[in-house]
Amino acid sequence: MRALLRAFLVAAGALLVLGHSSALSAQVIAELDAFWAHVSRTVESGDFDGYAATYHPDAVVIFGDASQSISDALAAWEAGFDDTRTGLLEASVDFRFSERRNDARTAHETGIFRYAAFSPSDDGSVQYVHFEALLVKKERWMMMMEFQRGAASEAEWAALAR
């Protein structure tokens, strides 16, 4: 009887922890979804300052085999934001995830982003990119590392659930 009671208490405790963990994870996923929606809005509106603020000041961006500081990457991307803000370019970015690991203050997101850019003078381009991101939550969520692993296909993009 004692062993049965102990097993019951252990199982009940595990369910409470898992239930709390599940609720926390759902809350964090909602916060992260809001983070990625904000990233998308800043790209679409050409809001360079808002986009730059999504990164921790010490963030690193990795493109294949090379890495660089976020400040260097942002300097290279700023002209595209200016063109978007002034209407010379239409840009958008959307995200889909294959893995999401997190706790209340850290997250590792893996998936594909779809970046599209069009101008009146050309047909534009759409790129699908496998990526990983490490985020931390201080007062708000910020990216510490963005790893653009390589090209993805439209079929891979379509296979990921929204």
Protein Blocks (a to p, Z undefined) as FASTA:
>chain_A
ZZmmmmmmmmmmmmmmmmmmmmmmmmmmmmmmmmmmmmmmmmmnopaklmmmmpcfkbcc
dehjaccdfklmmmmmmmmmmmmmnopaccddddddfbdcddfkbccdddddddddddfk
bgbjadddddddddddfkbccdfbdcdfbacdfklmmmpcZZ
